[in-house]
């Protein structure tokens, strides 16, 4: 299906509907495209309530994140914001037809948590959250499904410590038979030659449009939630058969995104892992189309894949049972050339025991994989991009309490979150990601700009790309600075930028997966009032 621009708003919706009713094709409509008149965003009428606070006890390596109520808390997702807060979201199941979006944050590296949830929603599920630093939006951005009304939704949180800044939205067009939603952490790349710079997200639902009738169809979207426009493409199945799709995951920035999911191949009578990448290539409109992109293939047979990317290193982990015992093992497909070529390795295989539901995070050549086996959660690490693996380490400190199901665990630089039933119902627990670097950034001004980067993790951050971008005002010199940093655990480095200009500016810093922004005023070589 050809890529096209979509516009959110009542006026554009009305114009497109009139054109359709009069038999005149709407602008930018092409065969197989998602019509612009289907995409109208309205506010979700909910309010936020405080669920509770959790405090780590002495010697307790696992920390309760959710409120510990009688409700089941499922499908956790984890990220960090630009102030160093760890942010976790999940679906709180309050009944058969009632579920809400919940989130919690920690300002002290996971020792204490404050949690909140929407109130007044209906069946809001599959909440996933990310930190976005895009051309038109900077902040926390999440996606969800309204399974009762068949709506796709998204939300923003301006300040995670203030639940009143939560704002939910949804597309009023019906998306029948909703299955999944997910989002990738995003950092804006200056100089990309497309006009849509916003959060990248993915939905799976029954696509019915024009000649298309595709159950469980993969749909990717790049949404400018401030400007009210975006791009959306769905997989029309002309290159690879990829539907019915399930268990998607994604990684990357803007329209430079890798997608992965599984689908059931009736001919093989087995599930296959599908990989696709969209990336802007000047003059090639297919390159950002999830159906026609030249970067797509079946990776292997298997289920429940997860994907992560660092530079040109990309890893996909998944369940695979191609062995004589027929039990589930955890395998890895890894690439060091951004998906041009792939190799595979086996992470763990304990026959006839099942290892299931993996997730993955990569930083440089260090890959961290978590998975579930016999009711326990394990972490295993590769130091060479996924080629070989170390010994697994158990993460949960109460045996047999981890719930094994799709979406039950998420791992990121900030730590690991998972579903745990040690209290009789399903709660969300947290543990730090041991053996990993974790960077925190602060920005100060004066004569030039000083970026202070501290490694609060337990492993050295080696050759981490660091960029300083200045937008706004009139900057005649030093608009961008790029370097690499190496920081040992407990140490820090300062990176200087010496711009010259005048006017109000925004300074954006990215170091690895950490980011921070500050606003101030530049006057010659002096940058004042950054905060």
QUISULFEN-V811863 format. One line per field, one symbol per residue. ss: DSSP state (H for helix, E for strand, - for the rest). psi: psi as a letter, one per 30 degrees, with the letter a starting at -180 (. if undefined). Layout:
ss=???
psi=???
//
This chain:
ss=----EEE--HHHHHHHHHHHH--------------HHH--EEE---EEEEEEEEE-------EE-------EEEEEEEEE-----EEEEEEEEEE--EEEEEEEEE-----EEEEEEEE---EEEEEEEEEEE----EEEEEEEEE----EEEEEEE-----HHHEEEEEE--------EEEE--EE-----------EEEEEEEEEEE--EEEEEEEEEEEEE----EEEEEE----------EEEEEEEEE--EEEEEEEEEE----EEEEEEEEE--E--EHHHH------EEEEEEE-EEEEEEEE--EEEEEEEE--------EEEEEEE-------EEEEEE-------EEEEEEEE--EEEEEEEE--EEEEEEE----------EE-------E------EEEE--EEEEEE------EEEEE-------EEEEEE-EE-EEEEEEE-----EEEEEEEEEEE--EEEE--EEEEEEEE----EEEEEE--EEEEEEEEEEEE--EEEEEEEEEEE-EEE---
psi=kkklkkkkkeeeeeeeeeeeefgkkkkgklkfljkeffikklkjillklkeakkkklkfjfkkkelfgaflkklilkkalafggkkkkllkjjfaegkklkllllkghhgekkkklllkgacijlhkkllkkilefkkakklllkjfeghkklllljejffjfffkjkllkfkkjlhkelkllkkkkkjkgkhlgjjakklklkljjjkbgkijkhkkkkkjkjfefglakkkljggfekjgkkllhllllakbgikkkkllljjeefhlkkkkklkkkkkkfjfffgkfefkfiklkelkalillklkjbfkkkkklkkhilffglklklkkkkghhgelklllkekjikgkkklillkkkjbfkkkkklkkhglkkkkkkghggelkakkkkekgjkgfkkjlkgfkkklefakklkkgfgflklklkkljkgkkkkkkkklabjakkjjkkjgaglkjkhkkkkjkkllajjfkhekkkalkkklkglllkkkkilkaklklkkkkkjbfklllkkakkjbgkjkgk.
//
